[in-house]
Amino acid sequence: DFYPLLRPFAISVVLIVYPAIVGLLNGVLQPTVDGTDALVNNTNQAVETVLQQEQTVIQQGAEWQMFIGPDGSGSLDRWEELSGNADSGVFSGISNRVKFEMAKASYNLKNSIKVWLSEILQTLFEAAALCINTVRVFYLIVLAIFGPLVFGLAVYPGFQQLIGAWLARYIHIFLWLPVANIFGSIIGQIQQLMIQNDINQLQANGQTFFGPADAAYLVFLIMGIVGYFTVPSVTSHIIQVPTAG
């Protein structure tokens, strides 16, 4: 009997300390962001480590030293030595130079196609992550600004469910970033496996090539980009936002 009478006073107290309520809510939820951020950072560091290993293996290969070399221009003499096209005259030297430049261009193109595709998809992947986080921050700001209005309307009969709906919506949107970080960590681990596959190819064949594993990686990146836009629906399975009625 006394609950309907005490409810307006309780809501009034909440409105007085509303900034502290929002701060407490953010403080309780922030560990989910910090934990998933640490997960992403660990994955990114692992990716950087295998990238350095890949670069070291590439520079130790005969083809890199022949077509690129320390100065970036390659070594015609080394190419003639390994290919068996010895320079025996002026015209032969010109012909060998043309063949060397064509082989060098083919080497650079072959090793760049996969890198270009990966970088393009990685850029789109990071852009999708930035978009979801920007929208998340905007929603949280709007909810925090209009929170007092929601609490005030909850005093009146028929609007009592607004507080629970606002709280659930705030938590739901706050968890977008942790869920997005989990997506990023998964993609980073797949990227790490792809780079390790490249290292294995370089160690076995002296060069890397586009294979089924690389195609699967690119498909997974596309799935990750699409997955970012499913973050709100995924988060809705963690906490259910009640509907008015």
Buried (B, 14 or more C-beta within 10 A) or exposed (E): EEEEEEBEEEBEEBBEEBEEBBEEBBEEBEEBBEEBBEBBEEBBEBBEEBBEBBEEBBEEBEBBBBBBEEEEEBBBEBBBEEEEBEBEEEEEBEEBBEBBBEBBEEBEEBBEEBEEBBEEBBEBBBEBBEEBBEBBEEBBEEBBEEBBEBBBBBBEEEBEEBBEBBBBBBBBBBBBBBBBBBBBBBBBBBBBBBBBBBBEBBEEEBBBEEEEBBEBBBEBBEBBBEBBEEBBEBBEEEBEBEEEE
